[in-house]
Amino acid sequence: MTAKLPVYMDNNATTRTDPRVVDAMLPYFTEKYGNAASRNHPFGWEAEAAVEEGREQIATLIGASAKEVIFTSGATESNNLAIKGVAAMYKKKGNHIVTQATEHKATLDTCKRLERDGYQVTYLPVDKFGLVNADQIREALTDKTVLVSIMAANNEIGTVQPIKAIGKLCKEKGVLFHTDAVQVVGKMPVDVEDMGIDLLSLTAHKLYGPKGIGALYVRKKDPRVRLEPQIDGGGHERGMRSGTLPVPLIVGFGKACEISRLEMPEESARTFKLRERLRSRIMGELPETYLNGHPEHRLPGNANISFAYVEGEGLMMGIKDVAVSSGSACTSASLEPSYVLRALGVGDELAHSSIRFGIGRFNTEAEVDFVADLVIREVSRLREMSPLYEMVQQGIDIKKIEWAHH
């Protein structure tokens, strides 16, 4: 079986909507088009029933109750609502938030905004694998801390954090705990009770659902979490998030969660096997390649690999038949290497030559083999043209060379 080009391996960025999800959504665009807030006719009742079923399916996947699921436009809004909502609601209690240096921008930029408003934020460093630990958080807490926000797994390097240990610590200290669980939900088991999570952000498009719909889990008891709304209006979503609910998207989100819940064990095992097939071939056949992130505690489908003596841009051009993302944030405006890789202590050269492979539900063995062959061929070709690589082959320690300055 040959791979159909281009090959999609950027499943940490977004996923294809599962055809079963699309089928579930379709009737809610054309036949069942009521507004879920219309309480006085069958069209509204039908829409409301569909929303509540979706809410239930999402809650079941994370071990919550349906009443604790608040719909948003996506995880960026969920992170904003959780962090700003807590900061505003608990302002009298304190103004200190603890997070980590490798969070998604949706968390970091929200924290930066709060700093401009006079809040104090501690950004914890991570170790070389991208991990924080509960002891670091313990040391960072003060009597003014109202929230700890640590993502469950990193979108670039796939490192999975010790969420349960952090949740336990936060419970002991009476501090609210938020996790951006976008990359984990649907890929690995998540249980908000067992893990001591008070607020959890998730989104549909990372688990084979539609784009434009997310949710925030908000704990209802022990403790009851209260949030200051960020969007005002008709008081939808228990007053926390006003706006007409996108019924088709919610139906799709619910269906995607149900499929993930039922198929997760097999799917995770299969994804992991494909990832290891890709990783071991690339790293086995190419010297001077490095895996970024934790070797074991990582997402089943994520492999972030740095290729020494290769320019990232050149490699991306060489493998343009494969959709991956490059560690150097290829936004044409910034050639800064990834802040996540930097936080792990990866040098700029290596950071610029790193590629994130994200394997998902619809990837095949044929695609994995095609991508491995292509990457091995292109990296070898680019290295043949690299004078630095030639020197390394000859055993010269290039770190000790005194370069002449003209």
TATAPE-V645073 format. One line per field, one symbol per residue. ss: DSSP state (~ for helix, > for strand, _ for the rest). burial: + if it has 9 or more other ideal C-beta (glycine too) atoms within 8 Angstrom, else -. Layout:
ss->???
burial->???
This chain:
ss->______>>_>________~~~~~~~~~~~~___________~~~~~~~~~~~~~~~~~~~~~___~~~>>>>__~~~~~~~~~~~~~~~______>>>>>____~~~~~~~~~~~~___>>>>>_________~~~~~~~____>>>>>___>_____>>__~~~~~~~~~~~__>>>>>____>__>__________>>>>>__________>>>>>__________________~~~_______~~~~~~~~~~~~~~~~~~~~~~~~~~~~~~~~~~~~~~~___>>>>_____>___>>>>>>____~~~~~~~___>>_>>_>________>_~~~~~____~~~~~_>>>>>______~~~~~~~~~~~~~~~~~~~~__~~~~~~~____~~~______
burial->--+---++++++--+-++--++-+++-+---+++++++----++++++-+++++++++++++++-+-+++++-++++++++++++++-++---+++++++++++-+++-++++++---+-++++++--++++-+-+++-++--+++++++++++-++++++++++++++++-+-++++++++++++++-+-+--++++++++++++++++--+++++++-----+-+-++-----++--+++--+-+++++++++++++++--+--+++-++-++-+++-+++--+--++++++---+++++++++++++-+++++-++--+-+++++-+------++++++++-+---++++++++++++-+--+++++++-+++-++++++--+--+-++--------------
